[in-house]
């Protein structure tokens, strides 16, 4: 059974930092492209950051220079380091694993507010 479990969300003030984690099980993690996506209230889910099996990364323009995606294959975990957070980063953040098949976590809420 495939599981993706996100953690690390919470309430943070503007300008603050959070690190999200996504622990995967039931897949050969190192073979998968891993992504973080987010969905703000009333909006569609949007991609935030992606890291391929080879370590190539890609970011949404809105988070470039502020967010960093990384992975540790021996831990079956992908991370999203989020710095200089803004209120518009408030959303539920989802972890995604894909090759041909596609798996999702249940999400973790990030709230950026003073």
N, CA, C and O atoms as CSV, one atom per row, in Angstrom:
chain,resi,resn,atom,element,x,y,z
A,1,UNK,N,N,0.844,-1.178,0.000
A,1,UNK,CA,C,0.000,0.000,0.000
A,1,UNK,C,C,0.889,1.241,0.000
A,1,UNK,O,O,1.788,1.380,0.829
A,2,UNK,N,N,0.620,2.127,-0.935
A,2,UNK,CA,C,1.411,3.339,-1.055
A,2,UNK,C,C,0.885,4.393,-0.088
A,2,UNK,O,O,-0.319,4.630,0.002
A,3,UNK,N,N,1.811,5.020,0.632
A,3,UNK,CA,C,1.447,6.123,1.517
A,3,UNK,C,C,2.436,7.266,1.350
A,3,UNK,O,O,3.648,7.061,1.286
A,4,UNK,N,N,1.889,8.474,1.282
A,4,UNK,CA,C,2.671,9.695,1.342
A,4,UNK,C,C,2.125,10.499,2.511
A,4,UNK,O,O,0.944,10.847,2.537
A,5,UNK,N,N,2.987,10.793,3.476
A,5,UNK,CA,C,2.541,11.473,4.685
A,5,UNK,C,C,3.307,12.772,4.850
A,5,UNK,O,O,4.516,12.782,5.083
A,6,UNK,N,N,2.564,13.877,4.723
A,6,UNK,CA,C,3.175,15.203,4.874
A,6,UNK,C,C,3.175,15.626,6.338
A,6,UNK,O,O,2.305,15.228,7.114
A,7,UNK,N,N,4.162,16.435,6.702
A,7,UNK,CA,C,4.221,17.014,8.040
A,7,UNK,C,C,4.985,18.327,7.974
A,7,UNK,O,O,5.649,18.628,6.981
A,8,UNK,N,N,4.880,19.105,9.049
A,8,UNK,CA,C,5.652,20.339,9.147
A,8,UNK,C,C,4.868,21.619,8.927
A,8,UNK,O,O,5.413,22.713,9.074
A,9,UNK,N,N,3.597,21.498,8.577
A,9,UNK,CA,C,2.792,22.698,8.396
A,9,UNK,C,C,2.482,23.365,9.724
A,9,UNK,O,O,2.749,22.816,10.793
A,10,UNK,N,N,1.910,24.568,9.635
A,10,UNK,CA,C,1.544,25.287,10.841
A,10,UNK,C,C,1.333,26.756,10.574
A,10,UNK,O,O,1.240,27.192,9.427
A,11,UNK,N,N,1.260,27.508,11.649
A,11,UNK,CA,C,1.070,28.962,11.580
A,11,UNK,C,C,2.429,29.649,11.714
A,11,UNK,O,O,3.201,29.350,12.624
A,12,UNK,N,N,2.705,30.563,10.804
A,12,UNK,CA,C,3.967,31.290,10.836
A,12,UNK,C,C,3.706,32.738,10.447
A,12,UNK,O,O,2.801,33.027,9.664
A,13,UNK,N,N,4.496,33.633,10.994
A,13,UNK,CA,C,4.354,35.046,10.655
A,13,UNK,C,C,4.984,35.345,9.295
A,13,UNK,O,O,5.894,34.637,8.865
A,14,UNK,N,N,4.511,36.376,8.625
A,14,UNK,CA,C,5.167,36.796,7.372
A,14,UNK,C,C,6.664,37.012,7.583
A,14,UNK,O,O,7.099,37.600,8.573
A,15,UNK,N,N,7.432,36.515,6.619
A,15,UNK,CA,C,8.883,36.587,6.722
A,15,UNK,C,C,9.508,35.381,7.394
A,15,UNK,O,O,10.729,35.228,7.385
A,16,UNK,N,N,8.698,34.541,7.966
A,16,UNK,CA,C,9.198,33.369,8.666
A,16,UNK,C,C,9.492,32.199,7.746
A,16,UNK,O,O,9.384,32.305,6.524
A,17,UNK,N,N,9.868,31.079,8.357
A,17,UNK,CA,C,10.260,29.883,7.617
A,17,UNK,C,C,9.554,28.653,8.164
A,17,UNK,O,O,9.195,28.590,9.340
A,18,UNK,N,N,9.365,27.690,7.293
A,18,UNK,CA,C,8.885,26.364,7.659
A,18,UNK,C,C,9.569,25.341,6.770
A,18,UNK,O,O,9.972,25.647,5.649
A,19,UNK,N,N,9.696,24.131,7.277
A,19,UNK,CA,C,10.175,23.033,6.448
A,19,UNK,C,C,9.132,21.922,6.451
A,19,UNK,O,O,8.792,21.369,7.497
A,20,UNK,N,N,8.643,21.613,5.279
A,20,UNK,CA,C,7.698,20.515,5.120
A,20,UNK,C,C,8.455,19.242,4.783
A,20,UNK,O,O,9.490,19.270,4.117
A,21,UNK,N,N,7.914,18.119,5.259
A,21,UNK,CA,C,8.466,16.807,4.946
A,21,UNK,C,C,7.362,15.931,4.378
A,21,UNK,O,O,6.189,16.081,4.722
A,22,UNK,N,N,7.754,15.019,3.508
A,22,UNK,CA,C,6.823,14.026,2.970
A,22,UNK,C,C,7.533,12.687,3.003
A,22,UNK,O,O,8.514,12.471,2.291
A,23,UNK,N,N,7.030,11.795,3.835
A,23,UNK,CA,C,7.610,10.463,3.968
A,23,UNK,C,C,6.806,9.489,3.118
A,23,UNK,O,O,5.584,9.399,3.243
A,24,UNK,N,N,7.501,8.766,2.258
A,24,UNK,CA,C,6.853,7.835,1.338
A,24,UNK,C,C,7.107,6.395,1.758
A,24,UNK,O,O,8.170,6.062,2.283
A,25,UNK,N,N,6.120,5.558,1.520
A,25,UNK,CA,C,6.276,4.125,1.719
A,25,UNK,C,C,5.471,3.398,0.652
A,25,UNK,O,O,4.504,3.931,0.107
A,26,UNK,N,N,5.892,2.164,0.365
A,26,UNK,CA,C,5.170,1.354,-0.607
A,26,UNK,C,C,5.569,1.593,-2.046
A,26,UNK,O,O,4.983,1.010,-2.958
A,27,UNK,N,N,6.569,2.449,-2.265
A,27,UNK,CA,C,7.076,2.701,-3.624
A,27,UNK,C,C,8.597,2.633,-3.603
A,27,UNK,O,O,9.217,2.745,-2.545
A,28,UNK,N,N,9.195,2.449,-4.781
A,28,UNK,CA,C,10.653,2.555,-4.905
A,28,UNK,C,C,10.929,4.039,-5.074
A,28,UNK,O,O,10.982,4.561,-6.188
A,29,UNK,N,N,11.100,4.692,-3.962
A,29,UNK,CA,C,11.106,6.150,-3.884
A,29,UNK,C,C,12.089,6.773,-4.865
A,29,UNK,O,O,11.772,7.773,-5.509
A,30,UNK,N,N,13.262,6.199,-4.982
A,30,UNK,CA,C,14.314,6.819,-5.782
A,30,UNK,C,C,13.944,6.921,-7.262
A,30,UNK,O,O,14.553,7.703,-7.992
A,31,UNK,N,N,12.980,6.162,-7.708
A,31,UNK,CA,C,12.600,6.176,-9.120
A,31,UNK,C,C,11.573,7.246,-9.454
A,31,UNK,O,O,11.330,7.535,-10.626
A,32,UNK,N,N,10.976,7.828,-8.438
A,32,UNK,CA,C,9.847,8.719,-8.643
A,32,UNK,C,C,10.255,10.194,-8.716
A,32,UNK,O,O,11.149,10.647,-8.001
A,33,UNK,N,N,9.580,10.919,-9.594
A,33,UNK,CA,C,9.600,12.372,-9.538
A,33,UNK,C,C,8.680,12.806,-8.403
A,33,UNK,O,O,7.523,12.392,-8.330
A,34,UNK,N,N,9.209,13.640,-7.525
A,34,UNK,CA,C,8.457,14.094,-6.361
A,34,UNK,C,C,8.151,15.581,-6.498
A,34,UNK,O,O,8.989,16.376,-6.925
A,35,UNK,N,N,6.939,15.924,-6.126
A,35,UNK,CA,C,6.511,17.320,-6.265
A,35,UNK,C,C,5.756,17.767,-5.022
A,35,UNK,O,O,5.181,16.965,-4.286
A,36,UNK,N,N,5.782,19.066,-4.821
A,36,UNK,CA,C,4.893,19.735,-3.879
A,36,UNK,C,C,3.942,20.612,-4.679
A,36,UNK,O,O,4.353,21.346,-5.578
A,37,UNK,N,N,2.676,20.523,-4.337
A,37,UNK,CA,C,1.653,21.382,-4.908
A,37,UNK,C,C,0.892,22.005,-3.756
A,37,UNK,O,O,0.972,21.528,-2.625
A,38,UNK,N,N,0.160,23.062,-4.034
A,38,UNK,CA,C,-0.617,23.703,-2.986
A,38,UNK,C,C,-1.972,24.147,-3.507
A,38,UNK,O,O,-2.161,24.386,-4.700
A,39,UNK,N,N,-2.895,24.249,-2.585
A,39,UNK,CA,C,-4.238,24.706,-2.924
A,39,UNK,C,C,-4.700,25.690,-1.868
A,39,UNK,O,O,-4.906,25.337,-0.707
A,40,UNK,N,N,-4.857,26.919,-2.292
A,40,UNK,CA,C,-5.361,27.960,-1.400
A,40,UNK,C,C,-6.887,27.938,-1.417
A,40,UNK,O,O,-7.487,27.425,-2.362
A,41,UNK,N,N,-7.512,28.483,-0.393
A,41,UNK,CA,C,-8.979,28.497,-0.345
A,41,UNK,C,C,-9.572,29.149,-1.580
A,41,UNK,O,O,-9.189,30.259,-1.951
A,42,UNK,N,N,-10.508,28.457,-2.215
A,42,UNK,CA,C,-11.183,29.002,-3.383
A,42,UNK,C,C,-10.379,28.994,-4.661
A,42,UNK,O,O,-10.815,29.552,-5.668
A,43,UNK,N,N,-9.212,28.370,-4.643
A,43,UNK,CA,C,-8.356,28.354,-5.828
A,43,UNK,C,C,-8.039,26.929,-6.248
A,43,UNK,O,O,-8.234,25.980,-5.489
A,44,UNK,N,N,-7.547,26.799,-7.472
A,44,UNK,CA,C,-7.153,25.487,-7.966
A,44,UNK,C,C,-5.807,25.093,-7.393
A,44,UNK,O,O,-4.999,25.939,-7.009
A,45,UNK,N,N,-5.583,23.779,-7.346
A,45,UNK,CA,C,-4.284,23.268,-6.926
A,45,UNK,C,C,-3.233,23.689,-7.950
A,45,UNK,O,O,-3.465,23.612,-9.157
A,46,UNK,N,N,-2.079,24.134,-7.460
A,46,UNK,CA,C,-1.031,24.597,-8.359
A,46,UNK,C,C,0.308,23.980,-7.976
A,46,UNK,O,O,0.558,23.728,-6.797
A,47,UNK,N,N,1.165,23.737,-8.951
A,47,UNK,CA,C,2.487,23.194,-8.638
A,47,UNK,C,C,3.364,24.241,-7.966
A,47,UNK,O,O,3.297,25.428,-8.282
A,48,UNK,N,N,4.184,23.777,-7.037
A,48,UNK,CA,C,5.104,24.644,-6.311
A,48,UNK,C,C,6.546,24.314,-6.676
A,48,UNK,O,O,7.320,25.191,-7.061
A,49,UNK,N,N,6.896,23.028,-6.549
A,49,UNK,CA,C,8.277,22.621,-6.791
A,49,UNK,C,C,8.306,21.144,-7.136
A,49,UNK,O,O,7.477,20.361,-6.674
A,50,UNK,N,N,9.290,20.778,-7.967
A,50,UNK,CA,C,9.449,19.394,-8.406
A,50,UNK,C,C,10.915,19.020,-8.359
A,50,UNK,O,O,11.791,19.842,-8.626
A,51,UNK,N,N,11.170,17.764,-8.014
A,51,UNK,CA,C,12.526,17.228,-8.077
A,51,UNK,C,C,12.452,15.852,-8.724
A,51,UNK,O,O,11.692,14.988,-8.286
A,52,UNK,N,N,13.248,15.657,-9.771
A,52,UNK,CA,C,13.221,14.387,-10.490
A,52,UNK,C,C,14.055,13.331,-9.763
A,52,UNK,O,O,14.713,13.616,-8.762
A,53,UNK,N,N,14.010,12.127,-10.283
A,53,UNK,CA,C,14.820,11.054,-9.694
A,53,UNK,C,C,16.305,11.381,-9.802
A,53,UNK,O,O,17.104,10.924,-8.986
A,54,UNK,N,N,16.665,12.152,-10.783
A,54,UNK,CA,C,18.061,12.536,-10.958
A,54,UNK,C,C,18.471,13.790,-10.215
A,54,UNK,O,O,19.633,14.193,-10.253
A,55,UNK,N,N,17.507,14.409,-9.535
A,55,UNK,CA,C,17.819,15.572,-8.724
A,55,UNK,C,C,17.592,16.913,-9.395
A,55,UNK,O,O,17.903,17.953,-8.814
A,56,UNK,N,N,17.059,16.911,-10.600
A,56,UNK,CA,C,16.748,18.170,-11.267
A,56,UNK,C,C,15.534,18.810,-10.613
A,56,UNK,O,O,14.528,18.147,-10.361
A,57,UNK,N,N,15.640,20.101,-10.341
A,57,UNK,CA,C,14.555,20.806,-9.659
A,57,UNK,C,C,13.909,21.848,-10.559
A,57,UNK,O,O,14.517,22.365,-11.497
A,58,UNK,N,N,12.659,22.133,-10.238
A,58,UNK,CA,C,11.917,23.155,-10.961
A,58,UNK,C,C,10.966,23.824,-9.977
A,58,UNK,O,O,10.410,23.173,-9.092
A,59,UNK,N,N,10.786,25.137,-10.143
A,59,UNK,CA,C,9.975,25.902,-9.192
A,59,UNK,C,C,8.978,26.791,-9.909
A,59,UNK,O,O,9.220,27.258,-11.022
A,60,UNK,N,N,7.861,27.012,-9.255
A,60,UNK,CA,C,6.934,28.028,-9.714
A,60,UNK,C,C,7.600,29.397,-9.565
A,60,UNK,O,O,8.383,29.616,-8.641
A,61,UNK,N,N,7.286,30.303,-10.469
A,61,UNK,CA,C,7.894,31.634,-10.423
A,61,UNK,C,C,7.622,32.326,-9.088
A,61,UNK,O,O,8.455,33.090,-8.600
A,62,UNK,N,N,6.474,32.062,-8.510
A,62,UNK,CA,C,6.075,32.742,-7.283
A,62,UNK,C,C,6.906,32.348,-6.067
A,62,UNK,O,O,6.884,33.041,-5.050
A,63,UNK,N,N,7.642,31.233,-6.164
A,63,UNK,CA,C,8.419,30.774,-5.006
A,63,UNK,C,C,9.909,30.716,-5.273
A,63,UNK,O,O,10.685,30.408,-4.369
A,64,UNK,N,N,10.324,31.007,-6.495
A,64,UNK,CA,C,11.757,30.951,-6.833
A,64,UNK,C,C,12.555,31.882,-5.938
A,64,UNK,O,O,12.184,33.035,-5.719
A,65,UNK,N,N,13.658,31.356,-5.427
A,65,UNK,CA,C,14.508,32.141,-4.545
A,65,UNK,C,C,14.092,32.110,-3.090
A,65,UNK,O,O,14.829,32.569,-2.216
A,66,UNK,N,N,12.903,31.565,-2.825
A,66,UNK,CA,C,12.418,31.495,-1.436
A,66,UNK,C,C,12.254,30.055,-0.959
A,66,UNK,O,O,12.487,29.761,0.213
A,67,UNK,N,N,11.859,29.162,-1.852
A,67,UNK,CA,C,11.610,27.768,-1.493
A,67,UNK,C,C,12.694,26.884,-2.101
A,67,UNK,O,O,13.227,27.179,-3.171
A,68,UNK,N,N,13.013,25.786,-1.397
A,68,UNK,CA,C,13.970,24.814,-1.895
A,68,UNK,C,C,13.419,23.406,-1.679
A,68,UNK,O,O,13.053,23.034,-0.564
A,69,UNK,N,N,13.366,22.636,-2.758
A,69,UNK,CA,C,12.948,21.242,-2.662
A,69,UNK,C,C,14.188,20.366,-2.639
A,69,UNK,O,O,15.163,20.639,-3.339
A,70,UNK,N,N,14.150,19.315,-1.834
A,70,UNK,CA,C,15.265,18.379,-1.759
A,70,UNK,C,C,14.715,16.997,-1.422
A,70,UNK,O,O,13.567,16.848,-1.003
A,71,UNK,N,N,15.562,15.998,-1.614
A,71,UNK,CA,C,15.146,14.638,-1.307
A,71,UNK,C,C,16.315,13.858,-0.727
A,71,UNK,O,O,17.475,14.098,-1.061
A,72,UNK,N,N,15.977,12.915,0.152
A,72,UNK,CA,C,16.951,11.960,0.668
A,72,UNK,C,C,16.395,10.578,0.374
A,72,UNK,O,O,15.486,10.106,1.057
A,73,UNK,N,N,16.938,9.941,-0.630
A,73,UNK,CA,C,16.375,8.672,-1.082
A,73,UNK,C,C,16.515,7.571,-0.034
A,73,UNK,O,O,15.659,6.691,0.061
A,74,UNK,N,N,17.579,7.615,0.743
A,74,UNK,CA,C,17.752,6.572,1.768
A,74,UNK,C,C,16.709,6.690,2.872
A,74,UNK,O,O,16.455,5.731,3.600
A,75,UNK,N,N,16.101,7.885,2.994
A,75,UNK,CA,C,15.042,8.094,3.991
A,75,UNK,C,C,13.644,8.086,3.377
A,75,UNK,O,O,12.645,8.236,4.081
A,76,UNK,N,N,13.586,7.910,2.055
A,76,UNK,CA,C,12.290,7.938,1.347
A,76,UNK,C,C,11.507,9.214,1.664
A,76,UNK,O,O,10.291,9.182,1.854
A,77,UNK,N,N,12.229,10.334,1.715
A,77,UNK,CA,C,11.609,11.586,2.139
A,77,UNK,C,C,11.970,12.723,1.191
A,77,UNK,O,O,13.105,12.833,0.729
A,78,UNK,N,N,10.983,13.559,0.916
A,78,UNK,CA,C,11.198,14.794,0.166
A,78,UNK,C,C,10.846,15.958,1.076
A,78,UNK,O,O,9.921,15.874,1.884
A,79,UNK,N,N,11.589,17.038,0.936
A,79,UNK,CA,C,11.436,18.203,1.802
A,79,UNK,C,C,11.114,19.447,0.970
A,79,UNK,O,O,11.435,19.533,-0.216
A,80,UNK,N,N,10.475,20.392,1.628
A,80,UNK,CA,C,10.293,21.713,1.041
A,80,UNK,C,C,10.656,22.741,2.112
A,80,UNK,O,O,9.920,22.940,3.079
A,81,UNK,N,N,11.798,23.382,1.919
A,81,UNK,CA,C,12.209,24.456,2.814
A,81,UNK,C,C,11.605,25.745,2.293
A,81,UNK,O,O,11.856,26.134,1.153
A,82,UNK,N,N,10.818,26.406,3.114
A,82,UNK,CA,C,10.117,27.615,2.726
A,82,UNK,C,C,10.607,28.781,3.572
A,82,UNK,O,O,10.421,28.793,4.789
A,83,UNK,N,N,11.220,29.741,2.941
A,83,UNK,CA,C,11.724,30.932,3.616
A,83,UNK,C,C,10.985,32.174,3.114
A,83,UNK,O,O,10.322,32.147,2.077
A,84,UNK,N,N,11.116,33.247,3.865
A,84,UNK,CA,C,10.501,34.528,3.492
A,84,UNK,C,C,9.034,34.340,3.129
A,84,UNK,O,O,8.569,34.818,2.094
A,85,UNK,N,N,8.335,33.655,3.977
A,85,UNK,CA,C,6.939,33.326,3.681
A,85,UNK,C,C,6.061,34.567,3.636
A,85,UNK,O,O,6.271,35.531,4.372
A,86,UNK,N,N,5.070,34.513,2.749
A,86,UNK,CA,C,4.146,35.618,2.537
A,86,UNK,C,C,2.724,35.137,2.822
A,86,UNK,O,O,2.459,33.936,2.763
A,87,UNK,N,N,1.818,36.041,3.126
A,87,UNK,CA,C,0.422,35.613,3.345
A,87,UNK,C,C,-0.145,34.841,2.153
A,87,UNK,O,O,-0.963,33.939,2.333
A,88,UNK,N,N,0.277,35.185,0.961
A,88,UNK,CA,C,-0.235,34.484,-0.223
A,88,UNK,C,C,0.307,33.060,-0.367
A,88,UNK,O,O,-0.119,32.328,-1.260
A,89,UNK,N,N,1.228,32.665,0.488
A,89,UNK,CA,C,1.674,31.271,0.517
A,89,UNK,C,C,0.736,30.391,1.340
A,89,UNK,O,O,0.902,29.172,1.372
A,90,UNK,N,N,-0.231,30.990,1.995
A,90,UNK,CA,C,-1.191,30.228,2.783
A,90,UNK,C,C,-1.960,29.256,1.902
A,90,UNK,O,O,-2.584,29.658,0.920
A,91,UNK,N,N,-1.912,27.977,2.254
A,91,UNK,CA,C,-2.545,26.931,1.446
A,91,UNK,C,C,-2.370,25.586,2.138
A,91,UNK,O,O,-1.607,25.456,3.095
A,92,UNK,N,N,-3.082,24.603,1.640
A,92,UNK,CA,C,-2.778,23.212,1.974
A,92,UNK,C,C,-1.728,22.735,0.978
A,92,UNK,O,O,-1.906,22.856,-0.234
A,93,UNK,N,N,-0.648,22.201,1.492
A,93,UNK,CA,C,0.461,21.737,0.657
A,93,UNK,C,C,0.401,20.216,0.549
A,93,UNK,O,O,0.316,19.503,1.550
A,94,UNK,N,N,0.448,19.743,-0.691
A,94,UNK,CA,C,0.336,18.321,-0.979
A,94,UNK,C,C,1.635,17.794,-1.583
A,94,UNK,O,O,2.320,18.479,-2.342
A,95,UNK,N,N,1.946,16.558,-1.220
A,95,UNK,CA,C,3.079,15.834,-1.778
A,95,UNK,C,C,2.548,14.919,-2.881
A,95,UNK,O,O,1.481,14.319,-2.751
A,96,UNK,N,N,3.309,14.826,-3.962
A,96,UNK,CA,C,2.921,13.985,-5.093
A,96,UNK,C,C,4.114,13.172,-5.553
A,96,UNK,O,O,5.234,13.677,-5.627
A,97,UNK,N,N,3.864,11.907,-5.861
A,97,UNK,CA,C,4.885,11.017,-6.415
A,97,UNK,C,C,4.367,10.483,-7.745
A,97,UNK,O,O,3.234,10.011,-7.828
A,98,UNK,N,N,5.195,10.558,-8.787
A,98,UNK,CA,C,4.708,10.059,-10.074
A,98,UNK,C,C,5.849,9.512,-10.915
A,98,UNK,O,O,6.979,9.999,-10.898
A,99,UNK,N,N,5.479,8.454,-11.661
A,99,UNK,CA,C,6.244,8.055,-12.838
A,99,UNK,C,C,5.181,7.974,-13.936
A,99,UNK,O,O,4.919,8.948,-14.641
A,100,UNK,N,N,4.585,6.809,-14.062
A,100,UNK,CA,C,3.356,6.699,-14.849
A,100,UNK,C,C,2.186,6.740,-13.877
A,100,UNK,O,O,1.211,7.463,-14.081
A,101,UNK,N,N,2.305,5.939,-12.805
A,101,UNK,CA,C,1.327,6.029,-11.721
A,101,UNK,C,C,1.558,7.310,-10.917
A,101,UNK,O,O,2.608,7.946,-11.006
A,102,UNK,N,N,0.564,7.654,-10.148
A,102,UNK,CA,C,0.508,8.988,-9.540
A,102,UNK,C,C,-0.088,8.853,-8.153
A,102,UNK,O,O,-1.202,8.352,-8.002
A,103,UNK,N,N,0.646,9.298,-7.131
A,103,UNK,CA,C,0.174,9.154,-5.759
A,103,UNK,C,C,0.192,10.508,-5.053
A,103,UNK,O,O,1.017,11.376,-5.337
A,104,UNK,N,N,-0.763,10.655,-4.111
A,104,UNK,CA,C,-0.925,11.909,-3.386
A,104,UNK,C,C,-0.948,11.684,-1.888
A,104,UNK,O,O,-1.437,10.659,-1.413
A,105,UNK,N,N,-0.418,12.645,-1.145
A,105,UNK,CA,C,-0.632,12.687,0.282
A,105,UNK,C,C,-1.923,13.413,0.602
A,105,UNK,O,O,-2.624,13.883,-0.294
A,106,UNK,N,N,-2.233,13.500,1.897
A,106,UNK,CA,C,-3.481,14.138,2.322
A,106,UNK,C,C,-3.318,15.627,2.564
A,106,UNK,O,O,-4.308,16.342,2.723
A,107,UNK,N,N,-2.096,16.098,2.593
A,107,UNK,CA,C,-1.838,17.528,2.705
A,107,UNK,C,C,-1.522,17.989,4.111
A,107,UNK,O,O,-1.872,17.338,5.095
A,108,UNK,N,N,-0.854,19.125,4.182
A,108,UNK,CA,C,-0.564,19.782,5.457
A,108,UNK,C,C,-0.815,21.273,5.282
A,108,UNK,O,O,-0.417,21.861,4.276
A,109,UNK,N,N,-1.472,21.880,6.255
A,109,UNK,CA,C,-1.893,23.276,6.146
A,109,UNK,C,C,-0.773,24.211,6.575
A,109,UNK,O,O,-0.183,24.050,7.643
A,110,UNK,N,N,-0.496,25.181,5.732
A,110,UNK,CA,C,0.438,26.261,6.051
A,110,UNK,C,C,-0.344,27.562,6.079
A,110,UNK,O,O,-1.002,27.925,5.104
A,111,UNK,N,N,-0.267,28.257,7.196
A,111,UNK,CA,C,-0.944,29.541,7.346
A,111,UNK,C,C,0.096,30.601,7.662
A,111,UNK,O,O,0.830,30.498,8.644
A,112,UNK,N,N,0.148,31.618,6.819
A,112,UNK,CA,C,1.092,32.721,7.008
A,112,UNK,C,C,0.285,33.958,7.381
A,112,UNK,O,O,-0.422,34.527,6.550
A,113,UNK,N,N,0.400,34.359,8.627
A,113,UNK,CA,C,-0.417,35.463,9.125
A,113,UNK,C,C,0.227,36.072,10.347
A,113,UNK,O,O,0.904,35.392,11.119
A,114,UNK,N,N,0.008,37.364,10.512
A,114,UNK,CA,C,0.492,38.036,11.711
A,114,UNK,C,C,-0.609,38.091,12.770
A,114,UNK,O,O,-0.392,38.623,13.859
